[in-house]
Amino acid sequence: MRRTVTAVLSAALLAGGLAVTAAPSAQAAEFICKPAELRQEAAKLDRKAEELKHLGERTAAARAHQKADALRKKAKMCEDADSRAS
């Protein structure tokens, strides 16, 4: 009886794990790139970083600038991919 319960539980966990790992890949296929929105978000982060810098929060400001740079790079990659696809 113990083996049956253990086998059923392990099978259920394995099936659940497969369902969880399959879900993100399905979402990744639906990615829609909007460079203008990414650049707007980067500008907001830059303004926030300047405000944090003014308040003396230099590490938080640096993190905000890094996030803004990452968004700009992502926007550039989207634009490059769109120009190659056309």
N, C-alpha and C positions, 0 to 999 in steps of 0.2 A: 504494500500500500504506500509506503514512503517513497519508493522509487517512482510510482505513478504520479504522486503529487509533485515531486521534485521535477519530473520530466514535463509535466503540464505547466508548472510555474516557469521553468526555464524556457519553454517554447513560447509562452506568453510574453516573457521579457524580451526574447529575441525578436518576436514579431513586432512588439511595441517599439523596439530600438530601430528596426528597419523602417517603420512608419515615420518615426521622428527624423531619421536621417534622410528620408526621401523627400520630405516636405520642403526643406530649404532649397534643394536643387530645382524644384518646380517653381519656386518663387523667383529664383535667379533668372530663369528664362523669360520672365515678364518684365525685365528692367527697361524702363523708359527714361531716356536721357533728356534733360531739360537744362541746357547750359545757362540760359538767362537766369533761371531760378537759382542755380548753383552759384552764379556770380553775385546775385543779390544777397544770398545767405553769407557768402564770403565777405561782402561789404559790411553786413551787420556785425559779423564777428570782428572785423577790423575796428569798427567803431567801439564795440564792447572792449576790445583789447586796449585801445587808447584810453578809455575811461578807467579801466583797471590799472593801467600804468600810471595815470594821473593820481589814483588813490593809493599808489605805492605797492600794489599787488603785482609785482614784476613776474613771478612764476606763472600766475594765472593769465597774465597778459601774453606771455610767451606761448602758452598752450593755445590760447585763442588765435594768435597769429599763425601758429602751426596748423590748426584746423582750417583756417581761412586759406592758407596756401594749398592744403590738400584739396579743398573744394575747387579752387581755381585750376589745379592740375587735372582734376576729374572733369571739369568743364572743357578744358582743352582737349582731353582725350576723347570726349564725346563729340566735339566739333570735328576732330581729325577722323574719327570713325564714320561720321556722317558724310564727310567730304569724300572719303574712300568708297563708301557705299553708293554714292550718286554717280 
